[in-house]
Amino acid sequence: MTHAVRLVACLALLAAASPARAGFITYAFTSDSSDSGGSLAGSFRVDTADLLDGILSTGDVRDYQFTFTDPSGGTTAYALGDVLPDLPVDPATGIPLAGFDGFVLGDEVGGGAAQAFLTSEALTPGGSFWVAVGGGEADAGFGHWEIGPEAVSPVPAPAGLVLGLVGAGCLAVRGRRRG
């Protein structure tokens, strides 16, 4: 194959290349009920690229923010503990696959914890059990998750054809230096 044919083939492939997928999926939890009048609410984000393997794991979670409001009105903030176990999800939506259960655990400095179950049923109001201990208080109840893409300002990737032309120009300059 001649250099010209290879160059044309490469340019054709690059022109047909689809742009890279970028962005985040936000997981937001809201309590719907509790045993003692408290509530748990919070959210975290996951880069869509981290879900391409179809698994949500602790290392994928970013910007974890959960707060327990105890029955007397006091609040406790939590840091990410774990996503247990690694949870199979739909790579396109981040929604857990049916038949798999997991939970997101937050840790309070000083020994408290917050736990919200994350399952395919957890999108339904009251479909996710939660429990929290913090500030000397404890409560439990049911809530739900909202899982969806985060609105992002797209960063335009160079079109495949532009990349191809830049590459061809580099090859042409390289060829002139040899000759």
Backbone bond lengths (Angstrom), bond angles and torsions (degrees), N, CA, C in turn:
res aa  C-N    CA-C-N  psi(-1)  N-CA   C-N-CA  omega(-1)  CA-C   N-CA-C  phi
1 M - - - 1.444 - - 1.530 108.43 -
2 T 1.291 117.03 134.90 1.461 120.43 -179.27 1.520 110.05 -77.95
3 H 1.321 115.47 163.72 1.460 120.52 179.24 1.520 111.31 -61.96
4 A 1.316 117.40 -37.59 1.467 121.10 -179.71 1.522 111.12 -64.02
5 V 1.343 117.49 -41.99 1.468 121.21 179.99 1.526 109.72 -66.36
6 R 1.334 117.05 -41.77 1.467 120.31 178.09 1.526 110.75 -62.63
7 L 1.326 115.86 -41.95 1.456 120.46 179.65 1.519 110.80 -62.54
8 V 1.315 117.95 -45.82 1.464 121.53 179.07 1.525 110.40 -62.53
9 A 1.346 117.97 -41.44 1.456 121.76 178.98 1.526 110.61 -62.92
10 C 1.332 117.42 -43.87 1.467 121.03 178.31 1.522 111.73 -63.54
11 L 1.316 116.64 -42.98 1.464 120.35 178.53 1.525 111.25 -62.26
12 A 1.329 116.97 -40.50 1.462 120.45 178.79 1.524 111.24 -63.87
13 L 1.324 117.38 -42.06 1.463 120.73 178.39 1.521 111.70 -65.65
14 L 1.321 116.85 -42.68 1.459 119.93 179.60 1.523 112.08 -66.53
15 A 1.331 117.30 -36.64 1.461 120.45 179.05 1.517 111.10 -65.10
16 A 1.336 116.70 -31.34 1.462 120.90 -179.20 1.517 112.70 -85.77
17 A 1.331 118.42 -10.42 1.464 121.58 -176.79 1.525 110.45 -63.45
18 S 1.333 115.22 138.07 1.466 119.50 179.07 1.519 109.10 -83.52
19 P 1.317 117.08 152.73 1.454 119.89 179.98 1.526 110.70 -68.15
20 A 1.315 116.35 156.67 1.459 121.51 -179.69 1.521 110.33 -68.31
21 R 1.328 114.87 144.53 1.460 121.65 177.34 1.520 107.63 -86.23
22 A 1.322 117.10 128.86 1.455 120.40 -179.03 1.514 109.47 -141.84
23 G 1.304 115.43 155.62 1.452 120.61 176.58 1.518 111.10 136.49
24 F 1.311 114.35 -173.65 1.456 121.49 -177.37 1.514 110.50 -129.80
25 I 1.312 114.75 153.80 1.462 122.25 170.45 1.518 105.81 -110.99
26 T 1.329 116.35 132.64 1.458 121.88 178.93 1.524 109.38 -102.31
27 Y 1.309 115.23 132.97 1.463 123.95 173.81 1.528 106.19 -108.92
28 A 1.328 117.75 116.31 1.460 121.43 -179.02 1.523 109.27 -122.79
29 F 1.336 116.21 128.09 1.464 121.88 -178.73 1.513 109.96 -109.59
30 T 1.333 115.97 138.46 1.457 122.99 175.89 1.518 108.16 -135.03
31 S 1.333 117.10 132.89 1.459 119.24 176.76 1.536 108.87 -79.84
32 D 1.333 114.95 142.35 1.463 121.37 179.02 1.523 111.60 -104.84
33 S 1.333 116.62 -25.51 1.463 120.78 -178.89 1.519 108.22 -156.00
34 S 1.338 115.44 162.93 1.462 119.83 176.20 1.521 109.30 -150.49
35 D 1.313 115.27 160.79 1.460 120.84 179.79 1.523 112.24 -74.73
36 S 1.352 116.86 -32.02 1.466 119.99 -172.49 1.524 114.60 -124.14
37 G 1.313 118.74 7.09 1.457 121.30 177.81 1.515 115.64 97.63
38 G 1.316 118.93 5.37 1.455 121.87 177.13 1.526 110.59 -89.17
39 S 1.328 115.84 -176.42 1.467 119.43 178.18 1.528 109.82 -152.99
40 L 1.310 114.73 156.18 1.454 122.40 175.53 1.524 107.31 -127.42
41 A 1.318 116.26 132.58 1.469 120.90 178.34 1.519 108.25 -146.03
42 G 1.315 115.17 148.82 1.449 118.49 177.39 1.508 112.46 173.96
43 S 1.331 114.31 -179.27 1.462 119.28 -178.50 1.518 109.92 -158.63
44 F 1.319 114.43 166.07 1.452 122.61 169.85 1.511 107.93 -153.83
45 R 1.335 115.24 166.57 1.465 121.23 -179.56 1.516 109.10 -121.71
46 V 1.338 114.62 153.59 1.459 121.50 175.87 1.518 107.42 -135.61
47 D 1.330 116.56 130.71 1.459 121.40 175.25 1.529 107.75 -65.86
48 T 1.319 117.31 131.97 1.469 120.22 -178.19 1.525 111.73 -58.64
49 A 1.319 117.54 -29.89 1.464 120.24 178.72 1.525 111.14 -64.10
50 D 1.345 117.21 -29.87 1.464 120.83 179.64 1.525 112.37 -73.45
51 L 1.317 117.80 -14.78 1.466 120.80 -179.52 1.528 112.73 -98.60
52 L 1.314 117.27 -1.02 1.464 119.68 -178.11 1.526 112.34 -60.85
53 D 1.338 117.14 -24.11 1.471 120.43 177.32 1.524 111.94 -82.02
54 G 1.351 117.54 -2.67 1.457 121.19 178.15 1.514 113.71 77.54
55 I 1.332 118.31 17.57 1.464 122.34 -178.35 1.530 109.59 -130.52
56 L 1.334 115.87 130.28 1.463 121.84 170.76 1.520 106.50 -98.63
57 S 1.335 116.05 120.44 1.463 120.49 -179.99 1.526 109.54 -130.03
58 T 1.314 115.57 169.65 1.463 121.18 -177.87 1.526 111.75 -54.59
59 G 1.323 116.93 -41.37 1.465 120.94 -178.18 1.518 114.30 -66.48
60 D 1.338 117.67 -15.75 1.466 121.59 -179.86 1.529 112.49 -82.66
61 V 1.329 117.07 -20.14 1.473 122.05 -171.12 1.524 110.76 -78.50
62 R 1.337 114.86 133.12 1.462 122.51 176.56 1.526 108.71 -128.64
63 D 1.304 115.78 153.83 1.472 123.18 172.76 1.533 112.66 53.59
64 Y 1.321 116.56 45.53 1.465 122.12 179.27 1.525 109.41 -70.56
65 Q 1.333 116.44 125.87 1.465 121.80 178.24 1.520 108.45 -143.67
66 F 1.321 117.09 106.83 1.461 121.85 176.17 1.515 108.85 -126.42
67 T 1.340 115.38 143.08 1.459 121.76 179.72 1.522 109.48 -135.81
68 F 1.315 114.58 131.84 1.464 122.50 173.88 1.519 107.82 -100.90
69 T 1.313 116.34 125.80 1.461 122.03 172.57 1.514 106.16 -104.50
70 D 1.339 115.73 112.95 1.469 118.99 -175.39 1.528 110.17 -76.96
71 P 1.323 116.95 168.74 1.471 120.31 -176.32 1.520 114.32 -57.94
72 S 1.344 118.83 -24.37 1.465 120.49 179.43 1.529 112.24 -90.24
73 G 1.345 117.78 -0.02 1.464 121.57 177.36 1.510 115.15 99.51
74 G 1.332 118.15 -6.44 1.458 120.80 177.35 1.525 110.63 -71.16
75 T 1.313 116.91 152.66 1.465 120.04 -179.10 1.524 110.88 -121.17
76 T 1.314 114.43 147.87 1.455 122.83 176.98 1.519 108.00 -132.25
77 A 1.330 116.09 127.60 1.469 121.32 176.88 1.523 108.58 -97.23
78 Y 1.329 115.66 151.41 1.461 121.33 -176.79 1.523 110.27 -126.64
79 A 1.319 114.76 150.05 1.466 122.75 171.64 1.524 107.42 -101.03
80 L 1.317 116.90 154.40 1.460 120.70 -179.64 1.516 110.56 -60.04
81 G 1.321 114.84 131.50 1.456 121.35 173.27 1.513 109.07 -99.90
82 D 1.323 116.53 -73.02 1.460 121.94 -176.50 1.525 111.04 -155.39
83 V 1.325 114.87 160.07 1.454 123.44 161.75 1.528 103.40 -108.77
84 L 1.320 116.81 114.90 1.460 120.79 -174.59 1.515 111.70 -127.76
85 P 1.286 119.66 136.05 1.463 124.56 -22.34 1.530 108.87 -71.93
86 D 1.336 117.35 179.29 1.466 118.80 171.73 1.518 106.56 -52.59
87 L 1.311 116.68 132.79 1.456 121.67 -168.65 1.526 112.44 -109.46
88 P 1.337 118.21 123.02 1.472 119.96 175.77 1.531 110.21 -66.58
89 V 1.338 115.95 129.66 1.461 121.68 -179.35 1.519 109.94 -132.88
90 D 1.321 115.15 162.04 1.462 120.68 171.87 1.527 106.51 -72.01
91 P 1.325 119.04 119.83 1.470 120.82 -176.70 1.529 113.64 -60.04
92 A 1.318 118.06 -27.49 1.465 120.49 -177.29 1.520 112.40 -80.98
93 T 1.348 117.56 -32.11 1.463 120.43 -174.41 1.519 114.16 -114.12
94 G 1.334 117.50 -21.18 1.458 121.04 -176.11 1.517 113.64 81.37
95 I 1.320 117.75 -0.50 1.469 121.38 -178.31 1.530 109.25 -77.14
96 P 1.351 116.99 133.18 1.465 119.91 179.38 1.531 111.44 -58.20
97 L 1.326 115.23 144.03 1.461 120.75 178.51 1.523 110.06 -73.83
98 A 1.332 116.30 147.11 1.466 121.89 -179.94 1.520 109.90 -58.94
99 G 1.324 115.59 140.43 1.449 121.09 176.61 1.513 114.66 89.43
100 F 1.337 118.28 -1.21 1.460 121.26 179.20 1.524 109.14 -116.60
101 D 1.316 116.00 134.87 1.459 121.67 179.76 1.519 109.96 -119.15
102 G 1.301 115.40 143.04 1.453 121.31 174.69 1.509 108.42 -153.30
103 F 1.309 116.91 -179.48 1.451 119.98 175.11 1.512 109.57 -149.56
104 V 1.330 114.07 159.48 1.452 122.33 178.31 1.520 106.06 -110.37
105 L 1.320 116.45 124.00 1.455 122.55 -174.52 1.515 110.16 -111.99
106 G 1.325 115.61 130.22 1.455 121.28 174.65 1.513 109.69 -113.45
107 D 1.328 117.12 145.52 1.456 122.56 -179.18 1.516 110.44 -113.74
108 E 1.339 115.01 135.95 1.456 121.50 173.75 1.518 107.62 -96.50
109 V 1.305 117.45 139.34 1.459 119.59 173.25 1.528 106.18 -64.89
110 G 1.309 116.75 124.06 1.455 120.02 -178.83 1.518 112.95 108.05
111 G 1.319 118.01 1.74 1.456 118.81 169.71 1.502 118.57 112.77
112 G 1.300 121.02 -12.47 1.459 121.26 178.67 1.517 111.64 -78.01
113 A 1.322 115.53 168.42 1.463 119.80 179.64 1.523 109.85 -152.00
114 A 1.315 115.33 155.98 1.465 122.34 173.84 1.516 107.22 -130.61
115 Q 1.324 115.67 138.12 1.462 120.58 -177.31 1.521 108.45 -137.87
116 A 1.330 115.82 129.51 1.468 121.75 176.16 1.520 107.71 -127.91
117 F 1.322 116.69 124.95 1.461 120.77 -178.95 1.515 110.09 -74.63
118 L 1.323 115.38 140.72 1.456 122.02 -177.30 1.522 108.20 -125.50
119 T 1.326 115.93 108.16 1.463 122.70 -179.70 1.524 108.16 -137.30
120 S 1.318 117.05 175.55 1.469 119.67 177.44 1.526 110.59 -65.98
121 E 1.335 118.30 -26.89 1.465 121.56 178.65 1.529 112.34 -80.11
122 A 1.333 116.95 -10.43 1.460 121.75 -174.09 1.525 113.76 -69.88
123 L 1.329 117.78 -7.92 1.463 120.10 178.09 1.525 111.53 -79.44
124 T 1.309 116.52 -18.30 1.467 122.31 179.93 1.523 109.18 -82.44
125 P 1.335 118.92 134.28 1.471 119.66 176.26 1.531 110.42 -51.93
126 G 1.338 115.00 130.82 1.457 121.21 -177.86 1.519 113.45 79.36
127 G 1.320 118.06 6.29 1.461 121.64 -175.09 1.515 115.56 -88.90
128 S 1.340 117.70 -1.38 1.465 120.71 -177.00 1.519 109.68 -130.65
129 F 1.325 116.43 123.09 1.460 121.12 176.81 1.525 109.03 -77.89
130 W 1.346 116.24 142.52 1.455 121.02 175.72 1.517 109.59 -136.16
131 V 1.318 115.83 154.64 1.461 122.42 174.84 1.526 107.67 -146.36
132 A 1.329 115.91 142.96 1.465 119.98 -179.69 1.522 109.89 -143.96
133 V 1.322 114.80 141.73 1.459 123.13 173.99 1.515 105.74 -131.34
134 G 1.320 116.18 125.00 1.458 119.22 179.99 1.505 111.20 -171.52
135 G 1.315 116.18 144.96 1.457 120.79 178.08 1.524 112.96 61.03
136 G 1.311 117.37 29.16 1.461 120.85 179.60 1.518 113.91 80.51
137 E 1.301 118.32 4.18 1.464 122.84 -179.77 1.521 109.35 -119.11
138 A 1.320 115.73 159.26 1.466 121.27 176.93 1.518 109.25 -141.71
139 D 1.315 115.58 151.35 1.462 120.84 177.78 1.519 108.23 -160.57
140 A 1.304 115.09 164.34 1.468 121.16 178.32 1.517 107.79 -151.76
141 G 1.313 115.94 162.02 1.459 119.94 178.68 1.513 110.63 177.86
142 F 1.322 113.59 -155.35 1.459 120.49 179.66 1.516 109.44 -127.45
143 G 1.317 116.06 151.17 1.455 122.28 179.31 1.507 109.64 -153.51
144 H 1.316 115.35 -162.22 1.462 119.61 179.00 1.532 110.02 -150.34
145 W 1.322 114.91 160.99 1.460 123.61 177.67 1.523 109.35 -107.21
146 E 1.307 115.50 145.36 1.462 122.43 166.74 1.524 105.21 -115.50
147 I 1.324 115.48 123.71 1.461 120.91 -176.23 1.519 108.12 -124.56
148 G 1.311 116.39 122.49 1.458 118.10 -179.44 1.510 112.04 -167.34
149 P 1.334 114.98 167.55 1.465 119.62 -179.40 1.519 110.65 -67.15
150 E 1.306 114.30 142.99 1.449 120.80 176.81 1.520 108.15 -85.88
151 A 1.300 116.92 139.26 1.456 119.89 176.69 1.524 108.13 -68.50
152 V 1.307 116.11 121.59 1.467 120.87 179.45 1.512 109.53 -127.29
153 S 1.299 114.57 152.97 1.458 119.27 172.81 1.516 106.59 -82.44
154 P 1.317 117.16 115.03 1.458 117.92 -177.47 1.525 111.57 -66.00
155 V 1.307 114.80 138.43 1.458 121.28 174.13 1.515 105.77 -98.37
156 P 1.318 117.60 111.06 1.461 118.20 -175.47 1.518 111.59 -64.16
157 A 1.311 114.56 129.00 1.465 120.48 175.18 1.520 107.63 -87.63
158 P 1.319 116.88 146.46 1.458 118.12 177.95 1.525 110.12 -60.22
159 A 1.281 116.20 138.04 1.462 120.69 178.77 1.520 109.46 -62.53
160 G 1.331 115.37 150.60 1.458 120.69 179.72 1.510 112.35 -55.16
161 L 1.330 117.05 -38.33 1.467 120.58 -179.26 1.525 110.63 -64.71
162 V 1.334 117.23 -40.61 1.466 120.48 178.99 1.520 109.66 -63.32
163 L 1.341 116.37 -44.84 1.463 119.32 177.77 1.530 111.12 -60.28
164 G 1.302 115.93 -40.77 1.462 120.60 179.36 1.515 112.04 -62.86
165 L 1.333 116.13 -43.17 1.464 119.83 179.99 1.524 111.37 -65.94
166 V 1.329 116.87 -38.85 1.466 120.01 177.23 1.529 109.38 -63.55
167 G 1.332 116.64 -43.73 1.463 120.41 177.95 1.513 111.74 -62.00
168 A 1.333 116.63 -41.83 1.467 120.50 179.41 1.521 110.25 -63.67
169 G 1.323 116.77 -39.78 1.460 120.51 178.06 1.520 111.42 -63.17
170 C 1.333 116.19 -41.13 1.474 119.86 177.70 1.522 110.81 -62.96
171 L 1.337 116.22 -42.06 1.466 119.38 179.04 1.531 110.64 -64.95
172 A 1.327 117.04 -38.49 1.465 120.10 -179.87 1.531 110.40 -64.77
173 V 1.325 116.52 -42.69 1.476 120.17 178.61 1.522 109.75 -64.33
174 R 1.333 116.35 -42.10 1.459 120.61 178.46 1.530 111.07 -61.86
175 G 1.338 116.03 -42.02 1.463 120.19 178.80 1.511 112.36 -63.70
176 R 1.327 118.74 -37.64 1.468 122.21 179.77 1.524 110.80 -67.87
177 R 1.345 117.17 -35.04 1.464 120.20 179.97 1.514 111.29 -68.88
178 R 1.333 117.65 -32.69 1.453 121.26 179.13 1.532 110.36 -71.46
179 G 1.315 116.16 -38.31 1.456 121.14 -172.94 1.456 113.26 -82.25
